[in-house]
Amino acid sequence: MATTLEHITLEVPSFEVSFIRTLSKKMGWTMKRQRKSGIQQALEDVDAGRIYKAKSVEDLMAQLDA
């Protein structure tokens, strides 16, 4: 009997990834983890309004040190 494989995408909290990995190993599943690139994260930050415009170089440096 041939087994049909399904491709499933899950979004889980990062602290649950180790549990999902352990479960997949015990079940004999294959798990691949895809991380977002830096540019993807940056674009999501812009879309969500998580941006900061520095008023001056000193202001920028103060934010970087924080």
C-alpha positions as CSV (number, residue, x, y, z in Angstrom):
1,M,0.0,0.0,0.0
2,A,1.4,3.4,-1.0
3,T,1.4,6.2,1.5
4,T,0.3,9.7,0.3
5,L,2.4,12.5,1.8
6,E,0.9,15.8,2.7
7,H,2.8,19.1,3.0
8,I,1.5,21.1,6.1
9,T,2.6,24.5,7.3
10,L,2.2,25.3,11.0
11,E,2.8,28.6,12.8
12,V,3.7,27.8,16.4
13,P,5.4,29.9,19.2
14,S,9.1,29.6,19.1
15,F,9.2,27.9,22.6
16,E,7.0,25.0,21.1
17,V,9.4,24.2,18.2
18,S,11.4,21.7,20.3
19,F,8.2,19.8,21.2
20,I,7.1,19.7,17.6
21,R,10.5,18.5,16.6
22,T,10.4,15.7,19.2
23,L,6.9,14.7,18.1
24,S,7.9,14.6,14.5
25,K,10.9,12.4,15.2
26,K,8.8,9.9,17.3
27,M,6.2,9.8,14.5
28,G,8.8,9.3,11.7
29,W,7.8,12.6,10.1
30,T,10.2,14.9,8.3
31,M,10.3,18.5,9.6
32,K,11.8,21.4,7.8
33,R,12.0,24.8,9.4
34,Q,11.8,27.9,7.2
35,R,12.9,31.2,8.8
36,K,12.1,34.6,7.5
37,S,14.9,36.6,5.9
38,G,16.0,39.9,7.4
39,I,14.3,41.8,4.6
40,Q,11.1,39.9,5.1
41,Q,11.2,40.8,8.8
42,A,12.0,44.4,8.0
43,L,9.1,44.7,5.5
44,E,6.7,43.2,8.1
45,D,8.0,45.8,10.6
46,V,7.2,48.6,8.1
47,D,3.8,47.2,7.4
48,A,3.0,47.0,11.1
49,G,4.3,50.5,11.8
50,R,7.3,49.4,13.9
51,I,9.7,52.0,12.4
52,Y,11.6,54.9,14.0
53,K,12.8,58.1,12.4
54,A,15.8,59.6,14.1
55,K,15.8,63.4,14.6
56,S,19.5,63.6,14.5
57,V,22.7,61.5,14.5
58,E,22.8,61.7,18.3
59,D,19.2,60.6,18.5
60,L,20.0,57.6,16.3
61,M,23.1,56.6,18.3
62,A,21.0,56.9,21.5
63,Q,18.4,54.5,20.1
64,L,21.1,52.1,19.0
65,D,22.7,52.1,22.5
66,A,19.3,51.4,24.1
